[in-house]
Amino acid sequence: MAEENSVELDTDGVQEETLSVAEQKLEEKPEKIDVDLGYTDPVKKETKAKVIEETDEKKDNLQDVSDNVKKRIDQLTRKFREAERREKAALDYAKGLQNKYSGLEKKIKDTDKTYIEEYEARVDSQREQVKKQLQTAVETNDAEGIMNANDQLTQLAVEKEKAKIKKEQFEQEEKAQKENQQTQQQSPQQPVVQPSAKAEKWAEDNEWFGNDRVMTNAAYGIHEDLVTQGFDPESDEYYNEVNKLMRENFPHKFADERKQPVQTVASAGRKQEGRRTVKLTRSQVAIAKKLGVPLEEYAKHVKE
């Protein structure tokens, strides 16, 4: 225990007592004081400004990549739509000509049929008249009249036979045309072209085809471009070019399709603990370099 100190008090008439007072040791704590140095740290300010500037620049680069991809998709889609429009216009024009030709052909045939029927009726009428003339000549013993009537009947018989042959030809043509129309109605106007085994295999390997509208339209646009350039749609070169162009335009869609030697890109400025990494394939690295985009920013775009 601490040493006790005795304190003497005036105790007249009071019973004397002794009080013990314990010493207390006080620990002095240093007081923290804020001191205004009158200036700011220029290094920290410059570092912060630099980080903000780099972040804005990276965002701009990423936006440029997205805009370029979108423009390319829009171009391919427009080409595909334009090809569809031209094909439809050509088909409509051909159908219009066919209808016009069919109408003229029908009109001519109807005219020919009417003419043949009228001509045949005139021949029959003339024969009846000549027969009456022949009968009159026989009754009057008119030898010259009989001879002329016989000549006319012979000529009219020839004309009658010509009209008969022409009529039979017309009826046969009309019958053949009707049979042809029935055959066309029973069979499809445009036979469906079955895809080749190579095309079916490619579609199986690319599940997005037919399911992703934007990518499918882009594939059709690429197809139109390649065919125009002279590529054979059944060649390996054609399919290799299609795959290459699709990966260039949709790199984020093919990021995880197969394992390749990769380059790991990590975002700078993050703590080592829990850092996120994105693996870029060689083709993606090449595309990023071709576009002049930093790998870190391209990796962010692929991750999204």
Residue pairs with C-beta under 8 A, 6 or more apart in sequence:
2 22
2 23
3 23
4 20
4 21
5 20
5 21
6 18
7 19
7 21
11 17
51 269
58 294
58 296
58 297
58 300
61 293
61 294
61 297
62 293
62 297
62 300
62 301
64 291
64 293
65 291
65 293
65 297
65 298
65 301
66 301
68 291
69 249
69 250
72 249
73 214
73 218
73 249
75 221
76 217
76 218
76 220
76 221
76 222
76 225
76 249
77 214
77 217
77 218
77 221
78 221
79 221
79 224
79 225
80 217
80 218
80 220
80 221
80 224
83 220
83 224
109 170
109 173
109 174
112 170
113 170
116 163
116 166
116 167
116 170
117 167
119 159
119 163
120 160
120 163
120 164
120 167
123 156
123 159
123 160
123 163
124 160
126 152
126 156
127 153
127 156
127 157
127 160
130 149
130 152
130 153
130 156
131 149
131 153
133 145
133 148
133 149
133 152
134 145
134 146
134 149
134 150
134 153
136 142
136 145
137 143
137 144
137 145
137 146
137 148
137 149
138 146
195 203
196 234
198 234
198 239
199 233
202 209
202 239
202 242
203 209
203 210
206 246
208 215
208 216
208 253
209 215
209 216
209 219
210 216
212 253
215 246
215 250
215 253
218 246
218 249
218 250
219 242
219 246
222 241
222 242
222 245
222 246
223 233
223 242
226 233
226 238
226 241
226 242
227 233
231 237
231 238
231 241
232 238
246 254
247 254
247 283
247 287
248 287
251 283
251 284
251 287
251 301
251 302
252 301
252 302
252 304
255 281
255 284
255 302
260 281
260 282
260 283
261 281
261 282
262 279
262 280
262 281
262 282
263 279
263 280
263 282
263 285
263 295
264 277
264 278
264 279
264 280
265 277
265 278
265 280
265 295
265 296
265 298
265 299
266 275
266 276
266 277
266 296
267 275
267 276
267 296
267 299
267 300
268 296
270 276
276 303
278 299
278 300
278 302
278 303
280 288
280 295
280 298
280 299
280 302
284 298
284 302
285 295
287 298
288 294
288 295
288 298
291 298
293 301
